[in-house]
Amino acid sequence: DTWRGRNLVTAIVEKCRELGIAGATATVGVMGFGKTSRIRRAHLLGLSEDLPERIEIVDQPERIAMLLPALEELVQGGLIVLEDVQVIRYLHDPKGSKA
């Protein structure tokens, strides 16, 4: 999917960063289906262009609430799910190392 000629996943992750969201991670599924029930899968010799994608965004509830209008504008087809999570441990390197 695209947004104004750009990859939609990239646009969403960049919007999260622009708004100061704590974190966003994009992953690509190897197989899945949605509303059409058409199964999409990765092939041995390369990835399909139409695989399921998931972006997990983590922050405080009020920060997520601030992001929702932008997500509703960006996501024209797909699913937006809001879940409470319990963070057990979060380590942050204040030096910003890229280890």
C-alpha positions in Angstrom: 0.0 0.0 0.0 1.1 3.6 -0.6 0.4 7.0 0.8 0.9 9.9 -1.6 3.4 7.9 -3.6 5.3 6.6 -0.6 5.3 3.2 1.0 2.5 3.2 3.6 4.5 1.4 6.3 7.3 4.0 5.9 4.8 6.8 6.1 3.3 5.5 9.3 6.6 4.8 11.1 7.8 8.3 10.0 4.6 9.9 11.3 5.1 8.2 14.7 8.7 9.5 14.9 7.6 13.0 13.8 5.0 13.0 16.6 7.5 11.8 19.2 5.9 8.4 19.8 8.0 6.1 22.0 8.4 3.3 19.4 7.2 1.7 16.2 8.2 -1.6 14.7 7.1 -2.9 11.3 7.1 -6.6 10.4 6.1 -8.5 7.3 4.2 -11.8 7.6 5.1 -14.9 5.7 1.5 -15.8 5.1 -2.0 -14.5 5.8 -5.4 -13.5 4.6 -7.9 -10.8 5.2 -11.4 -9.8 4.2 -11.2 -11.3 0.8 -10.0 -14.7 2.2 -7.3 -14.8 -0.5 -4.2 -16.4 1.1 -1.0 -14.4 0.5 2.3 -16.1 1.1 6.1 -15.6 0.6 7.7 -17.7 -2.0 11.0 -19.6 -1.7 12.8 -17.5 -4.3 11.6 -14.1 -3.0 9.0 -12.1 -1.2 5.7 -11.4 -2.6 4.7 -7.7 -3.1 1.4 -8.3 -1.3 2.3 -9.9 2.1 0.5 -9.0 5.3 2.2 -6.2 7.2 1.9 -5.2 10.9 3.1 -2.1 12.7 3.3 -2.2 16.5 3.3 1.2 18.1 3.9 1.6 21.8 3.5 4.6 24.0 1.3 6.0 26.8 -2.5 6.0 26.1 -2.7 9.7 25.7 0.1 9.7 23.1 -1.6 6.9 21.2 -4.8 8.9 21.3 -2.9 11.8 19.7 -1.7 9.5 16.9 -5.1 7.9 16.0 -6.4 10.7 13.8 -3.2 10.5 11.7 -3.5 6.7 11.5 -7.2 6.9 10.4 -6.2 9.3 7.6 -3.2 7.2 6.5 -4.8 3.7 6.6 -7.3 3.5 3.8 -7.7 -0.3 3.8 -6.7 -2.6 6.7 -7.2 -2.9 10.4 -6.2 -0.7 13.3 -6.3 -2.5 16.6 -5.8 -0.8 20.0 -4.6 -3.0 22.9 -3.4 -2.4 26.4 0.0 -4.0 27.1 1.9 -4.5 30.3 5.6 -3.5 29.9 7.7 -5.8 32.0 11.0 -4.3 31.3 12.2 -1.4 29.1 15.9 -0.6 28.9 17.1 2.5 27.1 20.7 3.4 26.4 20.9 7.1 27.1 24.0 7.3 25.0 22.1 6.2 21.9 24.4 3.4 21.0 23.6 1.4 17.9 24.7 -2.0 19.3 
